[in-house]
Amino acid sequence: MNKRVVRILTLFSVLSLLLLSACGKKDVEYLSILTGGTQGTYYALGGAMAENISEDTGIKTTAEVSQASAANMTALKDGKAELAFVQTDIAYYASKGEMMFDGEIIDTVSAIGFLYPETVQLVTTEKSGIKSFADLKGKKISVGAPGSGTYANAEQLLEIHGLTMDDIQAQDLDFGESTESLQAGQIDAAFITGGTPTAAVEALNATNKVFIVPVEDAKADELIAKYQYYAKEVIPAGTYGIDSDTPTVSVGAMLVIQNDIPEDVAYKITKSIYDNASKLTHPKAALIKAETGLDGVGIPVHPGAQKYFDEQK
């Protein structure tokens, strides 16, 4: 091979590397957002966000039904999607290889940003007779779909109230299955972690008077002291037709993204989400604000998202 050919090939290699660097780590032609069950807040918001992202970035984006938080983190690690809704506590566990991830550290996923508080709701019906956590013992209780953050919330709340999964007849059901089973009398109560009002619970209230089991202040304080990603929350009177304000706790809902999505694409996605939040019709959309976008995310923020938030200062 003569020197001129070598120089040409070398120049071509350098230009190729520069081009790859300029374009980012991954050529993005399609984006998939993993949400949760069809009757949860993730799915409702995800569909609207996908439409906005498609329009603002020019990249076709769709919202996909999934098993929610923990399963979403694993799917992103495995390259099955590019974006996902995740509870802040579950994203933290994944980054540390703790709880349901047990030694399997996921460090290929970063934060887009915090969205809104996710209320941990222990839902039952007036006719069940369940009024407190003590009443759960021996009963059939849905603790969330396999791979969901709801399971961890259920386990921790039971623990604070002196119970374990062995003290109840645990049922692994998603939101829709939970409320359908409550309506049919097949279970007695269900843990549902989601932005209120949650569509599945609203549907249940159309046929049965809903009761939300309260988390008393002392128990909430005990929970927060041990698991600091929780916060106190109140479900207002009138939600699901309940008669009075109901104290409970919440974690955060956030969006995460694969690390190898180029910075410019992640920037456009972040801008689309937060700039369009006020146009979304779901009640939780009013809480999606750039000024709180970095609150409690607990994992590294994607450089493209960080660039957007830096511009808001």
N, C-alpha and C positions, 0 to 999 in steps of 0.2 A: 504494500500500500504506500503510495508516494506521500510526501509531506503535505502537498496541497489538499489531498483527500482527507488526511488526518486533521488538518486545520479546519476544514469544512465540517467534519463530523464533530470535532470538539466544540466549534461554534454552535452547531445545531444542538448539542447536548446542553450547553450553557443556556441557550435561548429557551429550550424546553423546560429546564428547571426554573428559570425566571417566570415563564408563563404559568407553570403549575403553582408557584408561590403566589403570583398575582391573583390567580383564580381561587385560591384557598385549597383546603385539603380534600375536598370532595365535590365532584360535579353533581349538582342537585337539579334533577329534572322533575321530581315528584316528591311531595311531602305527605306523610301520614301522621295524624295525631291520634294517639291512643287515649281513650276516654275511660268509660266504665260501662255499667249497664244502661239500657235504653231509658230507664226511668230515673236516672240519677242526674245531678246537676252537671257533672263533667260532660255528659253526652249532649245535654241541652246547650251548654255554652260552646262546646267543641265544634259543633256544626256551624254555628254562626261565625266563630273565629276562623274556621277553615275557609269559609266563603270570602271573608275579608282578606286573609293572607293570600289567597289565590289572586284576588283583584289587585292587591298592593304590590306583590312581588312578581306576578306573572308566572308563578310556579303552581301547577295544579296541586291543590291540597284537599285532603278528605279527612273526616273524623271517623274513627273506627270504634266499634263496640269492643270492650275488653273486660278482663277480670279485675281491672283497676290497679291501685297503686303498686303493690309489690310485684305483681305480674308485669306491669308496665315497665318498671325498672329493668327487669330481666330481659324483656323483649327489646328494649333499646340497646342493652349490652350485646344482645345476640344479633343486632342489625336488622330487626324485623320492622322497625319504624324509626322515624326521625325525631318525633316530639311526643310528649305524653303529659297528662295530668297526673300528679302524684301528691300525696300528703307530705307535708314537710317532715314529719317524724319518720316516715318510711324512707324518704330520700336520705335522711341522716343515717338510718340503720344500714342502708345499702352502701353508703360511702365508707362505713366502718366495718362492714361484714358482720353485723350484729343481728340479734333476734332471728327473724325468718331467713336472713341471708347467711347466718352462722359460718363465718370464715370466708365467704365468697364476696370479697370486696369489689364493688362496682365503681371504677374510677374513670370510666369512659363517657360519663354523663355529667352535664353541668346545668346550672339553673338559668332559665329565662327570667323568672321572677315570681314573687308572691302575688297571689290573686285575691283571696278573701278567706275569712275564717270558715272552717268546716265544723259544723256542730255535731257533737256526738249525741245522738238521740236514741234513748231506749224507749221504743214505741210499743204500746200495747193498746187494748181497747177497754173501755169502761166495764164491759161485761166480764173481762178476764179476772177482775178482782185484784190484780197486781197494782200495788201502790208504792212499793219500795223495793230496793235491791234484795232485802231479806226475803221477799216473797218469791224470788226467782228459784230458790232451792227446789230441785227435783222437777222443775218445769221444762218444757220444750222451748228452747230459746235459739233464735237464729243469731249466729255470730259473724255473719258475712261470708261472701264468696271466698273460696280458696284463693290465696294470693292477694287478698285485699287488705288494705290498712285497717278496715273495720275490725278484723279479727284481733289485731294487736290492741286496739282501743278497748274492745270487749274484755280481753284478758286482763288488762291493767285496771280497768274499773271494777271488775269482779274482785281482783286482788285487794284493792283498797277497801272493799266492803267485806273482806274476810271470806271470799268464795274463790273457787277455781272452776275450770271447765268440767272437772269431775263431779262438781256439785249440781250441775245442770245437765239436761239432755241437749247437748249442742247440735245445732243444725247448720250446715254450710250452705246458706242461700244468699243469692244476690238481692238487691233492693226489691225488684219486682216480684220475685219468688217469695220474699219475706212477707210482703203486704198481701199477696194473694193467699198465702198460707194462713195469715192472721184472719183474713176475711172468711176463709173456709173452716176456721177453728182447728186447724191442724197443728199450729204452734201457739204458744202463749204470749210471746213477746219477741222483739227483734231489735238488735243493735243496728242502727243505720247512721253512718257518718257521712254527712253531706251538707251542702249549703241549704239553708232553709229559705223558703219552703221547698221541700223535696217532693218532686212530682209523684213518686210512689206513695208517699204518706198522704198527700192530698187526695189521691185516688181512693185510698182506704177510707179516708174521712167522708167520702161521698156516700158510703154505705154503712159505716160503723163509727160510733163516737170514739175518737182517738184520745188516748191518755199518754202523756210523756212522763216517764218516771223521773223525778228530780234527782239531781246530784247536790246534796246539801253542802253549804259553804265549808264546813269543817272537813268533809271528805274531799272537796275540790282542792282545798289548801294542802291536804296530805298528798294528793295525787301530783300536784304541781311541784311540791317539794322533792318528790322522787323522780318525776319525769318533767323536766323543765320546758318542754316544747308545748305543754298544755296551757290553756288560758281559761279563765272563767267566762261563761257565756250565759245569756238569758234568751230563751225563746219567748217572744212577746205574746201576751194574751191575744186571742183572735187567730193566731197561726193554727191551722188545722182545726179551727173551732174550739181550741182549748180555752178554758174560762179565766185563767190567770197566768201571769208571768211564771215561767218555769226555769229555775236555775239548772245549768248543766255546765259542760266544758267543751272546748273546741281545740282543734289543731289547725294548721294552715293548709290551704290548697295552693299548689304552685304548678308552674309549667317547667318541664325540663327538656333538654335537647342533647343530641349526640355531640360530643366534643369536636368531631371532625367536620361538622357543618361549617362552611366558610363564614368568616366574621361578617362580611357584608350581608350575607343571607340572614344570619342570626339577628343582625341589627334591624333589617327590614321586617322580620317576623315580630320582634319585640315592639317596634314602632307601631306596627299594624294592630297588635293586641291592645296596647295601652292607649293609643290615639283614638281607637274606635270603641273603647269600652262604654262610653256614655251613650252610644247608639244601640247597644244591645238591650233586648227587652226583658231578660231574666232579672229578677230582683237583686241577685248577687252582683250583677254587673256594676251597680252603683258603687261597690266597694273596691273595684279594680282601678287602682290609681298609681300613676308613676311614682308619686312621692312615698308610697308604701311598698314599692316593687322589690326592695331589697330586705324587707323586714323578715327576720327569722328564717331565711332560706336554708342555712345550715350546711350548704355545700358550695363549692366554687361556682362563680358566675361566669357564663360564657363571655368572652371578650366582646362579642358583638352586642350582647345585651348590656354589658357594662358601659360600652360606648354610648348607648341610648340614654341610660340613666345619668351618666356624667353630663350629658347635654341638658338635662332637666334642672341642674343645680343653678 
